[in-house]
Amino acid sequence: MVPRGKVEINGIRIREFIIGDGAPALLVHGWGASLELMAPLALCLSRLGHQCYAFDLPGFGESDEPREPLTIFDYAAFCLAYLDHHQLGAVNFFGHSLGGRIGLILGSDYSDRIGKLALSNSAGIKPKAPLGARLRLRAYQSARQTLERVGAKSVSDSMRKKYSRRFGSDDYKTASPIMRRTLINVVNEDLLSYAKRVAVPTILVWGDKDEETPLWMGKKLEQTIADAALIVHPGAGHYAYLDFPEKTASIIDALYRSQ
C-alpha cells in the first residue's frame, strides 16, 4: 500500500492511498467505514495488475466532515471530482454498501467515466421498513467483527475509538448534526430507477447471511440492471468481499478484463 497523505478536493481535505500499476480502479467504502476496509481487496487486485485508488469519503475515516449535509448525489459528484484531481478518465469501480449507492449513480448517469462496475452488498433499494440508526450500528459491528476475524485488531480498536468519540452508544442521536442529516438524505433515497439505467457490465457480490442489505436486494438489483450477474459467497455477511478477498478479487479481475 502506498500512502499518499491528504489531498484537497472541492475544499475538503481527504485521506487517500494508491497501490499497484495497470488500469485504474476506484474503490469506495461503506457508511461508517474508511479506506482501511478497502485495503485487503486493493492489495489483491494490485497483485492481479490493477492500480487501485481509495480514499475516505467526506465525514469518514480521517477526511474532513463536509460543511453542510450531503446527498448521495453529492458523494457521487465528489468521486468524479476525485478522478478529475488525478486526471483519470474512465475507471473501473468497486463499491461496498454506501459505495454501491454511488456506483449505481455513476454507472447510470456517468457511464462514460465507468468501465466496469463491481458492487458488494450494495445499498440503494429502500427497504419496506426504515433501518435508520440500526443500519449504521450493525454495519459498524459487522466491520469490527470482520476486521478481528482477519487479524486486523489494531484497526478494529482504532475504529471503535473513533466511532465512540463521534457517535457514542447511540449511533444516530450523538452524531454531528451534519452527518445525521447526511444519513437521512442517503438512506431515504431509493435508487432502483438508477439501477434500471446502469449502462455498464456489472458484477454483484453478496453474502447469504447479510442482515443489513439482505440477499433479496442483490437479487432485485440483478433483475433490474441490464447486464448484471450476482455472485453469492455462502456464509458471508454484509462484508462479503472482505470475508473472501482473494476470491472476490479474482471475480472482479475477470470482469475488469472482459471485453
Secondary structure, DSSP 8 states (H G I E B T S, - for coil): -EEEEEEEETTEEEEEEEE-SSEEEEEE--TT--GGGTHHHHHHHHHTTEEEEEE--TTSTTS---SS---HHHHHHHHHHHHHHTT--SEEEEEETHHHHHHHHHHHH-GGGEEEEEEES---S--SS--HHHHHHHHHHHHHHHHHHTT-HHHHHHHHHHHHHHHTTSTTTTS-HHHHHHHHHHHT---HHHHTT--S-EEEEEETT-SSS-HHHHHHHHHHSTTEEEEEETT--TTHHHHSHHHHHHHHHHHHH--
